[in-house]
Amino acid sequence: MTAKRPTADQIAAAARTLGLSLGDRDVEEFTAMIGDAVDAYYAPFDRLPDYLPQPKYPRTPGYRPDAAEDPLHAWYVKTRIKGARRGKLRGRSVVLKDNIALAGVPMMNGASTLEGYVPDVDATVATRVLDAGGEIVGKGHCEYFCYSGGSHTNATGPTHNPRKAGYSAGGSSSGCAALVGAGEVAMAIGSDQGGSIREPAAFCGIYGMKPTYGLVPYTGAFPIEMTLDHLGPLTATTADNALLLEVLAGPDGLDPRQIGARAQPYTKALGQGVEGLRIGVVTEGFGHPHSEADVDLAVRAAAARFARLGAVVEDVSIPMHRLGMAIWAVIAIEGTFEQMMRGNALGTNWRGLYVTSMLDAHLRWRQQADSLSEILKLGILAGQHMRTAYGGHYYAKAQNLSRKLRDAYDAALARCDLLLMPTTPIKAPPLPPAGASRAQQMAPGFDPITSTAPIDCTGHPAMNVPCAMRDGLPVGLMLIGRHHDEMTIYRAADAFERATDWTQL
C-alpha cells in the first residue's frame, strides 16, 4: 500500500461526510495542504518496516481438507508446525481458531471478504505453544468475523456438532470445539467476546475457559471489541485446560489489555478436591424465558453433586445478572462497529502491536458488504444508527454500568469462592435449514449467550464444565471465579470430573 496525494473530489466527499460546507476554493486549498502532509509524513512510512516479531519455526501453508476428511466441516486449514524439542506441551497437538494469526498459513476468520489473506506474523499464543514444544496442526473454522453464537455463519458453510449431526456446535469457536469434542485434537485456542469459548464448549461437551480479562495476550488475533476480547483454551479434560493456560498466560509487552496480568501454576490446583469450598448457585442464571427445563434441572443436580463432594453449596441472588445481556449488547454492537468495522479491526487509540497486513486485507469488506452474514449486517446497521443518532451516549453508559455489574458479581464472590449457573440456557439447537428466514438465522446467535455475555463485560474468569447428557446432547455448567483466581475454578472442575462420568448423568 502506498500513500497518495488526495484528489479534490476525495476531499470534497470527506467534507460532505463530516458535515463541512466548503466552497471550491476551500476544497482546492485543503487538498493542496493535505497532499503536502501526505508527501511529508505518510509517504516515507512506506519505506520503513513494521518491526513485527519474526516466526521461529518452519512451516508450510497447509491445505484445506475435503468433506471426506472433514465430515464436521470444522477445519479451515490443516498443517503441521512442530515446536521446540522440549517443553510442557511436548507431544501435544493444538488447533487455533481461524481468527488467530499464523505466519504463512491462510486466515479467513470465517469471512468471504478476508479469504486469501495470509498473515506475516505469529500471534503471541501461537509462539507460546510452539516454544512449549506443542505442535500446531491447523486452524479451526469460526463464524463470520466471530460474530455469532451459532455455527452456521461461516462463509464456507456450517460446522456440525460432534455429538449429533445436524445440530449446532456453538460459536464462534465452532470448529475448535467440534474438533476437540470429536477427539481429533487434544487442545485448541479460541476467543470469547460474548461466550465464544464457553458456549461451544457446552454444546460439544468439552472444557472451555475464558480467563480473566487480559491474562492471555490477544496480540496477533483479529479483535472484535477491545474491552471484550479474550483468548483461552478448549480441551477434553480439566487437566489439559490448566496445562494449556499455564503456557498461554502472562504479559507479552504488546497487548494493552494486559494490565496486572498474573500467570499461575494452574496444574497445581488439580487433585485438591472441593472440601470446604463455598459455591453460590446464582438463581438469576435459571428460568430465562427461553431456558430448557432439563438444562436447569441437570445443572441443579450437578450443584448437589458438589455438595456431596464436600462443598458448601447455597443459592445466591445477583439481580443485576439479568441486566447483563443488555449491557453487553450495547457494548458489543456499538463497540464492534467502531473497532472491527469502521476501524478496520485494529482501530486507534491503543498502544501495542498492530498487524498492518491484517488491517489492509480487512479493508475489502467495504466493497463486499453485501456478502457479510445476516447477523453481522444487523450489528453494523444498529451500530451505525446508534452512533449517528446518539454519538456514543449509550455505549458510554453501558461501560459505566459494566462496572456496577462487576461490583455485583464481586459482592457475591466476597461470600462465595465460586458462582455456578448453566453455561447456556439451552442445549445445542438444530442448524437452521436451507432457506431459513432472517429471524431463524439470528436466534441461534443470541439465545445461548444470555449468561456468558455479561461475564465478558466484567472480565471474571469463567469455565464450562460438562455435567450431563440430555437427548443425546451435552449440558454444561459455568463456574465463575474472582479475578485472577482460575486456580479455584480448576480445583472444582477437576473434582467434579474425577467423581462423575457426565455422559451417564
C-alpha positions in Angstrom: 0.0 0.0 0.0 1.3 3.4 -0.9 0.1 6.8 0.4 -1.0 9.0 -2.4 -1.9 12.7 -2.6 -5.7 13.1 -2.4 -7.8 14.5 -5.3 -10.1 17.4 -4.9 -13.1 15.1 -5.3 -11.9 12.9 -2.4 -11.6 15.9 -0.1 -15.0 17.2 -1.2 -16.5 13.8 -0.4 -14.8 13.8 3.0 -16.2 17.3 3.8 -19.7 16.1 2.9 -19.4 13.1 5.2 -18.2 15.4 8.1 -20.9 18.0 7.5 -18.5 20.7 6.4 -19.6 23.3 3.9 -16.7 24.0 1.7 -16.5 26.1 -1.5 -14.4 25.2 -4.5 -11.6 27.4 -3.3 -11.7 25.9 0.2 -11.5 22.4 -1.3 -8.6 23.4 -3.5 -6.6 24.8 -0.6 -7.3 21.9 1.7 -6.4 19.4 -1.0 -3.0 21.0 -1.5 -2.3 21.2 2.2 -3.3 17.6 2.9 -1.3 16.5 -0.1 1.8 18.2 1.3 1.2 16.4 4.6 1.0 13.0 2.8 4.2 13.7 1.0 6.0 14.8 4.2 4.7 12.4 6.8 2.8 9.5 5.3 4.7 8.6 2.2 8.1 8.0 4.0 6.3 5.3 6.1 6.1 3.0 3.1 9.9 2.7 3.1 10.0 1.7 6.8 9.5 -1.9 8.2 6.7 -2.7 10.7 9.1 -4.4 13.1 7.0 -7.4 13.6 8.2 -10.5 15.6 9.6 -13.0 13.2 8.3 -16.6 13.1 10.8 -19.0 14.7 9.6 -22.4 13.4 9.4 -23.7 9.8 6.0 -24.3 8.4 4.0 -24.9 5.2 0.8 -23.2 4.3 -1.1 -26.5 4.7 -4.2 -27.5 2.8 -8.0 -27.3 3.1 -9.4 -30.8 3.7 -12.3 -32.2 1.7 -15.6 -33.4 3.1 -14.4 -36.9 3.4 -11.5 -35.9 5.7 -13.6 -33.2 7.5 -17.2 -34.5 8.0 -18.0 -31.9 10.6 -16.7 -29.1 8.4 -14.6 -28.0 11.3 -11.2 -27.4 9.7 -10.2 -24.4 7.7 -6.6 -25.5 7.2 -4.6 -28.5 8.2 -0.8 -28.1 8.6 1.9 -29.3 10.9 4.2 -26.8 12.7 6.5 -28.5 15.1 7.7 -26.5 18.1 10.6 -26.8 20.4 12.1 -30.2 21.2 11.1 -30.0 24.9 8.5 -28.2 27.0 5.2 -28.6 28.8 3.3 -29.3 25.5 5.8 -31.7 24.0 3.8 -34.3 22.1 0.5 -32.3 22.2 -1.5 -31.2 19.2 -3.1 -27.8 19.2 -5.5 -26.2 16.7 -6.0 -22.5 16.6 -9.3 -20.7 15.9 -9.1 -19.1 12.5 -9.0 -15.5 13.9 -5.5 -16.1 15.3 -2.6 -15.2 13.1 -0.2 -17.9 12.0 2.5 -16.6 9.6 2.5 -18.2 6.2 -0.8 -20.0 6.8 -4.1 -18.7 5.4 -6.5 -16.9 7.7 -10.1 -16.4 6.8 -11.8 -15.6 10.1 -15.0 -17.2 8.7 -15.4 -14.3 6.2 -15.5 -14.3 2.4 -14.2 -10.8 2.5 -10.9 -12.0 4.1 -10.4 -15.2 2.1 -7.0 -15.3 0.6 -5.3 -13.4 3.4 -2.0 -14.9 4.7 -0.6 -13.3 7.9 3.1 -12.3 8.2 3.3 -12.7 12.0 2.6 -15.4 14.6 0.1 -14.4 17.3 1.8 -14.5 20.8 -0.3 -17.5 21.8 1.0 -19.4 18.7 4.6 -18.6 19.6 4.0 -19.7 23.2 2.5 -23.1 22.1 5.5 -23.7 19.9 8.1 -22.6 22.4 6.5 -25.0 24.9 7.0 -27.9 22.5 3.5 -28.2 21.2 2.6 -28.9 17.5 0.1 -26.6 15.8 -1.9 -28.8 13.4 -4.1 -26.3 11.8 -6.9 -23.7 12.0 -10.4 -24.4 13.1 -13.4 -22.8 11.3 -15.1 -19.9 13.1 -18.1 -17.8 12.5 -18.2 -14.8 10.1 -15.8 -12.4 11.8 -16.6 -14.4 15.0 -19.9 -12.6 15.3 -22.4 -15.3 16.2 -23.1 -17.9 18.9 -24.3 -20.3 16.2 -22.1 -22.5 14.0 -23.8 -21.7 10.7 -22.5 -18.3 9.6 -19.0 -19.3 8.2 -18.9 -18.3 4.6 -18.0 -21.8 3.5 -20.9 -23.5 5.4 -21.9 -24.7 8.8 -20.0 -26.7 11.4 -21.8 -29.7 12.8 -21.9 -30.8 16.5 -19.7 -33.8 17.1 -22.3 -35.4 19.4 -25.2 -35.0 17.0 -25.0 -34.3 13.3 -27.3 -31.5 12.1 -27.1 -29.6 15.3 -25.1 -26.5 16.2 -21.6 -26.8 17.5 -21.9 -23.3 19.1 -19.9 -20.3 18.2 -18.0 -18.5 17.4 -15.2 -21.0 18.2 -17.2 -23.6 16.4 -14.5 -25.6 14.6 -12.2 -25.7 17.7 -15.0 -27.0 19.9 -16.1 -29.6 17.4 -12.6 -30.9 16.7 -11.8 -31.3 20.4 -15.3 -32.8 21.1 -14.7 -35.3 18.3 -11.3 -36.3 19.6 -9.4 -35.1 16.5 -7.2 -32.8 18.6 -6.3 -32.6 22.3 -6.3 -28.9 22.7 -7.5 -25.7 21.0 -7.3 -22.0 21.5 -10.4 -20.0 21.0 -11.6 -16.4 21.6 -14.5 -15.2 23.7 -16.3 -11.9 23.4 -19.8 -13.0 24.3 -19.4 -16.6 25.2 -17.5 -17.9 22.1 -15.3 -20.3 24.1 -17.7 -21.4 26.8 -20.9 -21.8 24.7 -19.5 -24.1 22.0 -17.7 -26.0 24.8 -21.1 -26.5 26.4 -22.7 -27.6 23.2 -19.9 -30.0 22.3 -19.3 -31.4 25.8 -15.7 -30.2 26.5 -14.0 -27.8 28.9 -13.7 -24.2 27.8 -12.0 -21.5 29.9 -12.5 -17.7 29.4 -9.7 -16.5 31.6 -9.5 -13.2 33.5 -9.6 -10.3 31.0 -6.0 -9.6 29.9 -4.5 -12.7 31.4 -3.8 -14.2 27.9 -2.3 -11.8 25.4 -4.6 -11.1 22.4 -1.6 -9.9 20.3 -2.0 -11.1 16.7 -5.6 -12.2 17.0 -8.4 -10.5 15.0 -10.2 -8.3 17.5 -13.9 -7.5 17.9 -14.1 -5.1 20.8 -11.0 -4.4 22.9 -12.9 -4.3 26.2 -14.5 -7.7 25.5 -11.6 -9.6 23.7 -10.4 -12.8 25.5 -8.4 -15.8 24.3 -8.4 -19.1 26.1 -8.2 -22.9 26.0 -10.7 -25.5 24.9 -9.8 -29.1 25.9 -11.2 -32.6 26.5 -10.1 -32.6 30.2 -9.7 -30.1 33.0 -6.0 -31.1 33.4 -5.2 -30.3 29.7 -7.1 -27.0 30.1 -5.0 -26.0 33.1 -1.8 -27.1 31.4 -2.5 -25.1 28.2 -3.4 -22.0 30.3 -0.1 -22.2 32.1 1.6 -21.9 28.7 -0.6 -19.1 27.4 -0.9 -16.8 30.4 1.2 -13.8 31.3 2.1 -10.4 29.7 3.9 -10.1 26.4 4.5 -6.4 26.5 2.5 -5.9 23.3 -1.2 -6.0 24.4 -2.6 -3.1 26.4 -5.4 -5.3 27.7 -2.9 -6.9 30.0 -2.9 -4.6 33.0 -2.0 -6.6 36.0 -1.9 -10.0 34.2 -0.5 -12.6 36.6 0.1 -16.2 35.5 0.0 -19.1 38.0 0.9 -22.8 38.1 -2.7 -23.9 37.3 -2.0 -27.6 37.2 -1.2 -27.5 41.0 -5.0 -26.9 41.5 -5.7 -30.5 40.3 -6.5 -33.2 42.8 -7.2 -30.9 45.7 -11.0 -31.7 45.9 -13.7 -29.2 46.9 -13.9 -29.9 50.6 -14.9 -26.6 52.3 -15.3 -24.6 49.0 -18.3 -22.2 49.1 -20.2 -22.4 45.8 -23.1 -19.9 45.2 -25.8 -21.1 42.8 -26.9 -17.9 41.0 -30.8 -18.0 40.9 -30.9 -15.5 38.1 -29.0 -17.9 35.9 -32.0 -20.2 35.7 -35.5 -19.9 34.4 -34.9 -17.5 31.5 -37.8 -17.1 29.0 -36.1 -19.5 26.6 -34.5 -21.8 29.2 -35.0 -25.5 28.7 -36.3 -27.2 31.9 -34.0 -30.2 31.5 -30.9 -28.0 31.4 -31.9 -26.1 34.6 -32.6 -29.4 36.3 -29.3 -31.0 35.2 -27.3 -28.1 36.4 -29.2 -28.1 39.8 -28.4 -31.8 40.1 -24.7 -31.1 39.4 -24.7 -28.4 42.1 -26.0 -31.0 44.5 -23.1 -33.3 43.5 -20.7 -30.6 44.5 -22.3 -30.6 47.9 -21.9 -34.4 48.2 -18.2 -33.9 47.4 -17.8 -31.6 50.4 -18.5 -28.1 49.1 -20.8 -25.7 50.8 -23.5 -25.1 48.2 -26.2 -22.5 48.6 -28.4 -20.2 46.4 -27.3 -16.6 45.9 -29.1 -13.8 44.2 -27.5 -11.3 41.8 -30.4 -9.4 40.4 -28.2 -7.3 38.0 -27.2 -10.5 36.2 -30.5 -10.3 34.3 -29.4 -6.8 33.1 -26.0 -8.1 32.0 -27.1 -9.2 28.5 -28.4 -5.7 27.7 -25.2 -4.1 28.9 -23.2 -6.5 26.8 -25.4 -5.9 23.7 -24.8 -2.2 23.7 -21.0 -2.6 24.1 -20.8 -5.3 21.6 -23.0 -3.6 18.9 -21.5 -0.1 19.1 -18.0 -1.2 20.1 -17.8 -3.8 17.4 -19.0 -1.4 14.7 -16.4 1.2 15.8 -13.4 -1.1 16.1 -13.9 -4.1 13.9 -15.7 -2.5 11.0 -15.3 1.3 10.9 -11.8 0.9 12.4 -10.9 -2.0 10.1 -10.3 -4.4 13.0 -7.4 -2.6 14.8 -9.0 0.8 15.4 -7.0 3.5 17.1 -6.0 4.9 20.5 -4.2 2.0 21.9 -0.5 1.1 22.2 0.6 -2.3 21.1 1.4 -4.5 18.1 -0.6 -3.5 15.0 -0.6 -6.2 12.3 -0.9 -3.8 9.3 -1.3 -6.6 6.8 -4.5 -7.7 8.6 -5.9 -4.2 8.5 -5.1 -3.9 4.8 -6.8 -7.2 4.0 -9.9 -6.3 6.1 -10.4 -3.1 4.1 -12.1 -5.3 1.4 -15.3 -5.6 3.5 -16.3 -2.1 2.4 -16.5 -3.2 -1.2 -18.2 -6.5 -0.4 -20.6 -5.6 2.4 -23.5 -7.4 0.8 -21.7 -10.7 1.4 -21.5 -10.2 5.2 -23.5 -12.6 7.3 -27.0 -11.6 8.2 -26.3 -11.3 11.9 -23.3 -9.1 11.2 -25.4 -6.9 8.9 -27.8 -6.5 11.8 -25.0 -5.5 14.1 -23.4 -2.9 11.9 -26.7 -1.3 10.9 -27.6 -1.0 14.6 -24.1 0.3 15.4 -24.2 2.9 12.6 -27.6 4.1 13.6 -26.8 4.4 17.3 -23.6 6.2 16.7 -25.1 8.6 14.3 -28.2 9.3 16.4 -26.7 9.3 19.8 -23.0 9.9 19.4 -21.9 7.1 21.7 -24.0 8.1 24.7 -25.4 4.6 25.2 -22.1 2.9 24.7 -20.6 5.1 27.4 -23.4 4.4 29.7 -23.1 0.7 29.2 -19.4 0.8 30.0 -20.3 2.7 33.2 -23.0 0.1 34.1 -20.5 -2.7 33.4 -18.5 -1.6 36.5 -21.6 -1.9 38.6 -22.2 -5.3 37.1 -18.7 -6.3 38.1 -19.3 -5.0 41.6 -22.5 -7.1 41.8 -20.6 -10.3 41.0 -17.7 -9.3 43.3 -20.1 -8.8 46.2 -21.4 -12.4 45.7 -17.8 -13.7 45.3 -16.9 -12.0 48.6 -19.3 -14.5 50.3 -18.5 -17.4 47.9 -15.4 -18.9 46.4 -17.2 -19.7 43.1 -20.5 -18.9 41.4 -22.4 -21.6 39.4 -25.2 -21.5 36.8 -26.0 -23.1 33.4 -23.4 -22.1 30.8 -26.2 -21.9 28.2 -29.9 -21.9 29.0 -30.5 -24.4 26.1 -28.9 -27.4 24.6 -27.4 -27.2 21.1 -30.3 -26.4 18.7 -30.6 -27.8 15.1 -28.7 -25.9 12.5 -31.0 -23.5 10.6 -32.5 -25.2 7.5 -31.7 -24.1 3.9 -33.8 -21.1 3.1 -34.3 -20.2 6.8 -35.8 -16.8 7.5 -33.6 -14.0 8.8 -35.1 -14.4 12.2 -34.4 -18.2 12.2 -30.8 -17.4 11.3 -30.4 -14.8 14.1 -31.9 -16.8 17.1 -29.0 -19.3 17.4 -26.6 -16.5 17.5 -28.0 -14.8 20.6 -30.2 -17.2 22.6 -27.3 -19.3 24.0 -25.3 -16.4 25.4 -27.7 -14.9 28.0 -25.4 -15.8 30.9 -22.0 -16.0 29.2 -22.0 -12.5 27.7 -22.2 -10.5 30.9 -19.0 -12.1 32.2 -17.1 -10.7 29.1 -18.1 -7.3 30.3 -16.8 -7.8 33.8 -13.7 -9.8 32.9 -14.1 -12.5 35.6 -12.7 -16.0 34.7 -15.4 -18.5 33.8 -15.3 -22.0 32.6 -17.7 -24.5 31.1 -17.8 -27.9 32.8 -19.8 -30.7 31.1 -22.3 -32.1 33.6 -25.0 -34.2 31.8 -26.4 -35.5 28.6 -30.0 -34.9 27.6 -31.5 -36.1 24.3 -28.0 -37.0 23.0 -26.7 -33.5 23.6 -24.4 -32.2 26.4 -25.4 -29.8 29.1 -22.8 -27.6 30.7 -22.5 -25.7 33.9 -20.5 -22.5 34.3 -18.1 -21.8 37.2 -17.2 -18.2 37.7 -14.3 -17.1 40.0 -12.7 -14.0 41.3 -10.4 -12.1 39.0 -7.1 -14.0 38.6 -8.5 -17.0 40.5 -8.6 -19.6 37.8 -6.9 -21.9 40.3 -10.2 -22.3 42.3 -12.2 -22.9 39.1 -9.8 -25.7 38.0 -9.9 -27.2 41.5 -13.7 -27.5 41.4 -13.9 -28.6 37.7 -11.3 -31.3 38.3 -13.0 -32.6 41.4 -16.3 -32.9 39.5 -14.6 -34.6 36.5 -12.9 -37.1 38.7 -16.0 -38.0 40.6 -18.5 -38.3 37.8 -19.0 -39.6 34.3 -21.1 -36.7 33.0 -22.0 -38.7 29.9 -24.0 -41.1 32.0 -25.8 -38.4 34.1 
